[in-house]
Structures are given as structure tokens and as C-alpha cells.
Amino acid sequence: MAKQTVVVDPVTRIEGHLRIEAEVQDGVITGASSSGTMVRGLEIILQGRDPRDAWAFAQRICGVCTLVHGIASVRAVEDALHYPIPQNAQLIRNLMIAAQFVHDHVMHFYQLHALDWVDVLSALQADPAKTAALAQSLSDYPRSSPGYFAEVKDKFTRFAASGQLGIFANGYWGNPAYKLPPEANLMALAHYLDALAWQREVAKLHAVFGGKNPHPNFVVGGAPTAISVSPAALHNGVAAGVGATAVNMTGLEIVQNVIREIRRFVDQVYLPDTLAIAGFYKDWFRKGEGVGNFLTYGEFPSMGINDLDGLMIPRGILLNRDLSTVHPLELRAPDQIQEFVAHSWYSYTVGKDQGLHPFAGQTHLDYTGPQPPYAHLDSAASYSWIKSPRWKGKAMEVGPLARMLVLYASGNQEARTLVDSSLRKLDLPVQALFSTMGRTAARTLESKIIGDAMQGWYDQLMANIRAGKLETFNPALWEPSSWPAEARGVGFTEAPRGALAHWVVIKDGLIDNYQAVVPSTWNAGPRDAAGQDGPYEAALKGTKLPDPAQPLEILRTIHSFDPCIACAVHLVDPTGEELLQVKIC
């Protein structure tokens, strides 16, 4: 069979714009190129600005991850200034990051990734009574009644009969690669709809602590969340005066209810659904392995963010799928993390083949690709707006699978119990995690760990409040007059999609250089100067593609990483003024 190039552009059900070109020989992918087709440019916009404002700009890198870039940004500035924050602020940040994790993972599973495994139209053939029996065999979710599933089926039947499938249009429904029986498809479709309602409730936690969602508010030096234990006075029936704009007991009770909702949905819906679907696709625990190297920065401190031993998710490196050794990682070391641009539409003053540590990073846009529209990219040259990060020259995968593997390899008992029990149910060895379905399962398992941990952080916060410890902000280093003439810092977090860090260089009170290396830079980046594939590209190699016209197999593996490419074009003039507003009426 002749060689052919299969192009998927745009890859849908992701955040941003991604193009995949796969070389196929005899029905098997022999090579792939991953191309981010939209420039980010926030690093340029941030130069010359007040570092205390950086988080508000940096958060706009993504409209879906919302808070993670804000967290990385304020931590970077705090690290540069050696700026301690109060314990309450740390607990609030932990709760906000954790809520983002589980919210994002549930949305990814149901709204973005599930349709790679769930044949929506097959649900029209399901028996609601049998669907209820299936659901009840998996968990005690109270909505699992025949009447509930009959109602969902009736609604979707009328929706499909209209001839306009809306968000379900253009799917590969009926493809023989779908294996779920109709009842499992109807159950998953019903939970898809439930997840939409659930996520609205979970977002309230960010609104309580950050004032809004998406893009909640942050502040260098703590949290912008004053805590009030005094009842607000009422003026014409509206809260006013003392505590009116602070988080009071009503807001804190909302947070407690959100934590209960998170744990309930993960235990009763998300975890059972993942294991049930995985049971029908066990062959996908042998596909999509990728580079075999994994990296985590760590997250959820018990003390300060720089107390690495106190991180619930540890920092570390795993090489060559070896779970016996966790290698150390240093974010400031110039020879460890570097970004390469040999196949990216950027130029470096030191040449395209040399890597740069983010403190010395450069953002020189240099598009040399074909004039759009084009049939194919020149993958021998530059072919992406994404750089190629490397750790000591090695391509690394980041994300939920990396975190669960590092937890497992570090001896975390909760992670080991959860992973081992899940694999036993599926009759699979631990090596099955190095796969497309392994990434999907890891995302679910970490949601269980993080969701359960939220109650402990909430209890600590409430104990502090009851003890009269209300401080959420440290003003000590707020004024630039207290800063050194030059400072540099790195702020790290584990975003839902993986290791995220921002590096900032501050000179004379303003940002001199700013670089963000995001999870999908690690995973979606193109080949480097040495010809090493990025994780997306490596994971697609060897994948069988029975029908190039319906590249479902490509989508399954790419979606398992949960791509989040640059989500907006950012335009301001040289003085920082907005150039354009688009209003949709």
C-alpha cells in the first residue's frame, strides 16, 4: 500500500488550535508531526509591566484552565522577592487549585474525551431498564433509575430526529472501533449531561475565594480573600458594612458543599464510568505509550511552596518507564530545563539549534511556514508555534499519568492502593499505565486523591478561623521600594494537564523577561534539533489506522493528553492599549 499523509486540522474537542499530520504506511502510522497553529505572545506583552499585575495578563493564556497561570505567576513573583504568604492563603490556593483539577478532569472525560469511546447514536437503541441495572451494578448514584434513563433517551431521540445533532454532529458514529453496548452508551450520555450541571456548582468555589469564574482574582503576597466572622449588617434587606465584601460563614458553607459535590460525583459517577468504559477497551492499555519519560514539578504544599518535602504531589523525574528511581529536578539549573526552536516558528540570537533556559528565554516570532491555506507542512523545517522543552536533552511527558506514576514510584500509599485495586479489577499489570487508556485512567484516579484531600484543607482553614487566625495577605513586601534592583524567580504548579512554570526576571521594579513553559508545550511540542519526537508525536507511532477518512485512533491518543494550546490571540499596541473589541449581540 502506498504511503499517505493523514491530516487532522483542526483537532476538535480541545482548547486552542492543533494540527496533526500522520504518515501512514500499510495502515500503520510510521511518523507524526504536531503543530500548534496559533501564536501565544503573552511573554512579549508582559515585558515592562509591573510584576504585581502579571497574573492578570498571564491568566489569559488560557480561558479553560483559568486560574493555573495566575497561580504560577504570583508564585514566580513571590519566589523572586522571597515573599512569604499566610497559611490561610496557602490553604485557599490549595482548595482553588484542587477544585480546578477535578472540574477540569470531569469536563475532559465527559465533554471532550468520552465521545472517542462512546457512540452517541447507539444510545438510541438502549433499553432504559437494562441501562439502570448496569448503572446500579457500578455504584449507588441516586439518579440511576429506569425512568431517568428513559427521559434522557426520549430527549435525545427527539433531538436526533430534528436532523441537527449540534455538538454531536460530524462524529464517527457507527465506526467499528466503538465497542460499548447501547446501554453503556446511554449511561455515559446521561452522565455527560449530568456533568454539565455539576460543573456549574463546582465553579462556585472559585467565585467565593476569587470573586468570579473563569479567571478568579489573585494577589502577590497571599489571597485577595478577606475573611469575616462578623455578621453583615442589613440595609434595605441587602448586606452592607462589616464583612459585606469578605468571605463569611455563608460563603464557607458554599465551599463545604462544593467539596461534598466533588467527592460524591467522583465516587458515584466519574470513577465507576472510567473503569466500566476501560473494561471494554483493554487493548488501548497497550497503545499510545509515547516517550516513556515523565516529569512533575509538584503541588499542594502543607507548609510553604518551597518546602518540597511537604508537597502532596511530589516533584520528580522518571526515565525509560523505570518506577524504581525518582530523579531530582531543579527548576533554576541552566542545564536542566531548556526550550528548543529547531522546528518552531521562533528564532534565537544564539541560533535555532541551541536550547535556552527560561530565565534566558527569548520570544522572537519568526514564521517561515507555508502561506495559508496549505495542504501540508514542511516537517523537515519549522512547523509549529510551540517550542520543544527538554529536561537534560530528553523529551518528557507531563500530566496526570506523570503525577500518578511519580506518586506510585515515591511510595505514596493512597496512590498505590488506588492504582493496584483498579488494575486488579481490569486484570492488568502496572505497565498498562504507559498507554492511551492509562492516561485517561490516571486522570480519574488522581481526581479521587485530590477530591478527598480537599476536606482536610478546608478543615484546617476552618480551625484557623475559629482560633481567630484570619490573615490572608502579607503586606510586608508589597511596595516596590522594598525590592532589590534585580530579582528572578520561578513559580510552579501542577495544572490539570501537567507541569506548569513561569520564570520572571525583574529589574528596577518592572518585568525584564517573562517565560511560561506550559504543559502542552511539553507534550505537544515538535521535534528538537536532535530529531527527538515530542510526546504527541511519539505516542502516535505504531498506531493502526484502519480508516484514514475516520481517524478515530488519532483522536483517542491525542485527546488522552487533553491538549490545551494557546486559547486566544492577544493584541495590544506598544503602549499597552487594547486594539480591538468584538461584541456579539
Residue pairs with C-beta under 8 A, 6 or more apart in sequence:
1 25
1 26
1 27
3 23
3 24
3 25
3 30
4 23
4 24
4 548
5 21
5 22
5 23
5 24
5 376
6 21
6 22
6 24
6 29
6 545
6 548
6 551
6 554
7 19
7 20
7 21
7 22
7 375
7 376
8 19
8 20
8 22
8 551
8 554
8 555
8 558
9 18
9 19
9 20
9 37
10 17
10 18
10 19
10 37
11 18
11 19
11 20
11 555
11 558
11 563
13 111
13 112
13 113
13 115
13 555
13 559
14 112
14 558
14 559
14 562
14 563
14 564
14 565
15 62
15 63
15 64
15 65
15 563
15 564
15 565
15 567
16 36
16 38
16 520
16 563
16 564
16 565
16 566
16 567
17 36
17 37
17 38
17 565
17 566
18 34
18 35
18 36
18 37
18 524
18 558
18 563
18 565
19 34
19 35
19 36
19 37
19 377
20 32
20 33
20 34
20 35
20 536
20 540
20 554
20 558
21 32
21 33
21 35
21 376
21 377
21 379
22 29
22 31
22 32
22 33
22 540
22 545
22 551
22 554
23 29
23 30
23 31
23 32
24 30
24 545
24 548
27 544
27 545
27 546
28 542
28 543
28 544
28 545
29 540
29 541
29 542
29 543
29 544
29 545
29 554
30 541
31 537
31 541
32 533
32 536
32 537
32 540
32 541
33 377
33 379
33 383
33 384
33 526
33 527
33 537
34 384
34 386
34 524
34 525
34 526
34 534
34 536
34 537
35 377
35 383
35 384
35 385
35 386
35 526
36 384
36 385
36 386
36 520
36 524
36 565
36 566
37 384
37 385
38 385
38 565
38 566
38 569
39 345
39 365
39 385
39 566
39 569
40 61
40 385
40 566
40 570
41 363
41 365
41 569
41 570
42 57
42 58
42 60
42 61
42 514
42 516
42 570
43 361
43 363
43 513
43 514
43 515
43 516
44 363
45 57
45 570
45 572
45 576
46 54
46 57
46 58
46 511
46 514
47 511
47 512
47 513
47 514
48 510
48 511
49 57
49 510
49 511
49 576
50 480
50 509
50 510
50 511
51 77
51 80
51 220
51 504
51 506
51 509
51 510
51 511
52 77
52 219
52 220
52 478
54 73
54 76
54 77
54 502
54 504
54 511
54 514
55 69
55 70
55 71
55 73
55 74
55 77
55 218
55 220
56 70
58 69
58 70
58 72
58 73
58 502
58 514
58 516
59 66
59 67
59 69
59 70
59 73
59 215
60 69
60 215
60 568
60 570
61 69
61 516
61 518
61 566
61 567
62 68
62 69
62 518
62 564
62 566
62 567
63 214
63 215
63 567
63 568
64 104
64 214
64 564
64 567
65 100
65 104
65 495
65 496
65 497
65 564
66 100
66 206
66 213
66 214
66 215
66 216
67 96
67 97
67 100
67 206
67 210
67 214
67 215
67 216
67 218
68 97
68 100
68 493
68 495
68 496
68 500
69 500
69 502
69 516
69 518
70 215
70 216
70 218
71 93
71 96
71 97
71 218
71 491
71 493
72 491
72 492
72 493
72 495
72 500
72 501
72 502
72 516
73 218
73 491
73 502
73 504
74 218
74 219
74 220
74 491
75 305
75 489
75 491
75 492
75 493
75 502
76 489
76 490
76 491
76 501
76 502
76 503
76 504
77 83
77 220
77 489
77 491
77 504
77 506
78 84
78 85
78 220
78 221
78 305
78 489
78 491
79 305
79 306
79 489
79 490
79 491
80 487
80 488
80 489
80 504
80 506
81 220
81 477
81 483
81 487
81 489
81 506
82 477
83 220
83 221
83 474
83 476
83 477
84 304
84 474
84 476
85 221
85 222
85 223
85 304
85 473
85 474
86 222
86 471
86 472
86 473
86 474
87 460
87 464
87 469
88 222
88 223
88 227
88 461
88 464
88 465
88 469
88 470
88 471
88 472
89 222
89 223
89 225
89 472
89 473
89 474
90 301
90 303
90 304
90 305
91 457
91 458
91 460
91 461
91 464
92 209
92 223
92 225
92 461
92 472
93 223
94 300
94 301
94 454
94 457
95 205
95 209
95 255
95 259
95 454
95 457
95 458
95 461
96 205
96 206
96 209
96 210
96 216
97 299
97 300
97 493
98 300
98 450
98 451
98 453
98 454
98 457
99 202
99 205
99 206
99 258
99 262
99 454
100 206
100 496
101 446
101 447
101 450
101 496
102 202
102 262
102 266
102 447
102 450
102 451
103 199
103 202
103 203
104 496
104 497
104 562
105 270
105 400
105 443
105 444
105 446
105 447
105 496
106 195
106 198
106 199
106 265
106 266
106 270
106 447
107 195
107 199
108 443
108 496
108 562
109 195
109 270
109 273
109 274
109 440
109 443
109 444
110 188
110 191
110 192
110 195
111 192
111 195
111 196
112 559
112 562
113 440
113 559
113 560
113 562
114 188
114 192
114 277
115 168
115 171
116 552
116 555
116 556
116 559
117 178
117 179
117 180
117 188
117 277
117 280
117 281
117 556
118 178
118 180
118 184
118 185
118 188
118 189
118 192
118 277
119 173
119 174
119 175
119 178
119 180
119 185
120 156
120 165
120 168
120 171
120 173
120 185
120 189
121 160
121 171
121 173
121 174
122 173
122 174
122 178
122 180
122 181
122 182
122 185
123 153
123 156
123 182
123 185
123 186
123 188
123 189
124 153
124 156
124 157
124 160
124 182
125 182
126 149
126 153
126 181
126 182
126 183
126 185
126 186
127 182
127 183
128 146
128 147
128 149
128 150
128 153
128 186
129 146
130 183
131 146
131 149
131 183
131 184
131 186
131 187
131 190
132 144
132 145
132 146
132 148
132 149
134 183
134 184
134 187
134 276
135 141
135 144
135 149
135 187
136 144
138 272
138 273
138 275
138 276
139 267
139 268
139 269
139 272
140 268
141 268
141 269
141 272
143 190
143 194
148 190
149 186
149 187
149 190
152 186
152 189
152 190
152 193
153 186
156 189
159 165
159 166
165 171
172 550
172 552
175 547
175 550
175 552
176 546
177 546
177 552
177 553
179 280
179 281
180 188
180 277
180 280
184 276
184 277
184 280
187 273
187 276
188 273
188 277
191 269
191 273
194 265
194 269
195 265
195 269
198 261
198 265
201 257
201 258
201 261
202 258
202 261
202 262
203 213
204 213
204 254
204 255
204 258
205 254
205 255
205 258
205 259
206 212
206 213
206 214
206 216
207 213
207 216
208 247
208 251
208 252
208 254
208 255
209 216
209 223
209 225
209 247
209 255
210 216
210 217
210 218
210 224
210 225
211 217
211 224
217 224
218 224
219 473
220 478
221 473
221 474
221 475
221 476
221 477
221 478
222 471
222 472
222 473
222 474
223 472
223 473
224 472
224 473
225 246
225 247
225 472
226 245
226 246
226 247
226 470
226 472
227 246
227 247
227 248
227 465
227 470
227 472
228 242
228 243
228 246
228 247
228 248
229 243
229 248
229 249
229 465
229 470
230 242
230 243
230 248
231 242
231 243
231 248
232 239
232 240
232 241
232 242
232 243
232 244
232 248
233 239
233 240
233 241
233 242
233 244
234 240
235 241
252 461
252 462
252 465
255 458
256 458
259 451
259 454
259 455
259 458
262 451
262 454
263 451
263 452
263 454
263 455
266 444
266 447
266 448
266 451
267 448
270 444
270 447
271 444
271 445
271 447
271 448
274 440
274 441
274 444
275 422
275 425
275 426
275 441
278 285
278 426
278 437
278 440
278 441
279 425
279 426
281 437
282 426
282 428
282 437
284 435
284 436
284 437
284 556
285 426
285 428
285 432
285 433
285 435
285 436
285 437
285 438
286 432
286 435
287 435
287 436
287 437
287 542
287 543
287 553
287 557
288 435
288 436
288 437
288 439
288 539
288 540
288 543
288 556
288 557
288 560
289 434
289 435
289 538
289 539
290 397
290 434
290 535
290 536
290 538
290 539
291 394
291 395
291 396
291 397
291 532
291 533
291 534
291 535
291 538
291 539
292 319
292 320
292 321
292 397
292 434
293 317
293 318
293 319
293 320
293 391
293 394
293 395
293 396
293 397
294 317
294 318
294 396
294 397
294 398
294 401
294 402
294 405
294 406
295 316
295 317
295 318
295 329
295 391
295 396
295 397
295 398
295 402
295 499
295 522
296 313
296 314
296 315
296 316
296 398
296 402
296 403
296 406
296 494
296 499
297 315
297 329
297 331
297 492
297 493
297 494
297 499
297 500
297 501
298 308
298 311
298 313
298 314
298 315
298 316
298 492
298 494
299 311
299 312
299 313
299 493
299 494
300 311
300 312
300 313
300 450
300 453
301 307
301 310
301 311
301 312
302 310
302 311
302 312
303 310
304 310
305 492
308 314
308 315
312 453
313 403
313 406
313 407
313 494
314 326
314 406
314 407
314 410
314 412
315 328
315 329
315 406
316 326
316 327
316 328
316 329
316 406
316 409
316 410
317 326
317 327
317 328
317 329
317 391
317 396
318 325
318 326
318 327
318 402
318 405
318 406
318 409
319 325
319 327
319 394
321 431
321 434
323 405
323 408
323 409
323 430
324 409
325 409
326 406
326 409
326 410
329 336
329 391
330 336
331 337
331 490
331 492
331 501
331 503
332 359
332 490
333 357
334 357
334 359
334 360
335 357
335 392
336 357
336 391
336 392
337 357
337 358
337 389
337 390
337 391
337 501
337 517
338 355
338 356
338 357
338 389
338 390
338 393
339 355
339 356
339 358
339 361
339 387
339 388
339 389
339 390
339 515
339 517
339 521
340 353
340 354
340 355
340 387
340 388
340 389
340 390
340 528
340 529
341 347
341 348
341 352
341 382
341 387
341 388
342 352
342 353
342 382
342 388
342 527
342 528
342 529
343 379
343 381
343 382
343 383
343 384
343 388
343 526
343 527
343 528
344 382
344 384
344 385
344 386
344 387
344 388
344 525
344 526
345 365
345 366
345 367
345 368
345 369
345 382
345 384
345 385
346 362
346 363
346 364
346 365
346 366
346 387
347 364
347 366
348 354
348 356
348 362
348 364
349 362
349 364
350 356
352 382
352 529
353 529
354 529
355 390
355 393
355 528
355 529
356 362
358 490
358 501
358 503
358 515
358 517
359 488
359 490
359 503
359 505
359 513
359 515
360 513
361 503
361 513
361 515
363 515
366 382
368 381
368 382
369 377
369 378
369 381
369 382
369 383
370 376
370 377
370 378
377 383
379 526
379 527
382 526
383 526
384 524
384 525
384 526
385 566
386 520
386 521
386 524
386 525
386 526
386 565
387 517
387 521
387 525
388 395
388 525
388 526
388 527
388 528
388 534
389 396
389 517
389 521
389 522
389 525
390 396
390 528
390 532
393 530
394 532
395 525
395 528
395 532
395 533
395 534
395 535
395 538
396 402
396 522
396 535
397 498
397 522
397 523
397 535
398 497
398 498
398 499
398 519
398 522
398 523
399 439
399 442
399 443
399 497
399 498
399 519
399 523
399 561
399 562
400 439
400 442
400 443
400 446
400 496
400 498
401 433
401 434
401 438
401 439
401 442
401 443
402 498
402 499
403 442
403 446
403 494
403 498
404 415
404 419
404 433
404 442
404 445
404 446
405 433
405 442
407 415
407 446
407 449
408 415
408 416
408 419
408 430
414 449
415 445
415 449
418 445
418 448
418 449
419 430
419 433
419 445
420 430
422 441
422 445
423 429
423 430
423 432
423 433
426 432
432 438
433 441
433 442
436 539
436 556
436 557
436 560
437 560
439 560
439 561
440 560
443 562
464 470
476 482
477 483
480 509
483 506
483 509
485 507
485 508
486 505
486 506
486 507
486 508
486 512
487 505
487 506
488 503
488 504
488 505
488 506
489 503
489 504
489 506
490 501
490 502
490 503
490 504
491 501
491 502
491 504
492 499
492 500
492 501
493 500
493 501
494 500
495 518
495 519
496 562
497 518
497 519
497 520
497 523
497 561
497 562
497 563
497 564
498 519
498 520
498 522
498 523
499 519
499 522
500 516
500 517
500 518
500 519
501 516
501 517
502 514
502 515
502 516
503 513
503 514
503 515
503 516
503 517
504 511
504 513
504 514
505 511
505 512
505 513
505 514
506 512
518 564
519 564
520 561
520 563
520 564
520 565
522 535
523 534
523 535
523 536
523 561
523 563
524 534
524 535
524 536
524 561
524 563
524 565
525 534
526 534
526 537
527 533
527 534
527 537
533 541
535 561
536 557
536 558
536 561
536 563
539 557
539 558
539 560
539 561
540 554
540 557
540 558
543 553
543 554
543 557
544 553
545 551
545 553
545 554
546 553
571 578
571 579
571 580
572 578
572 579
573 579
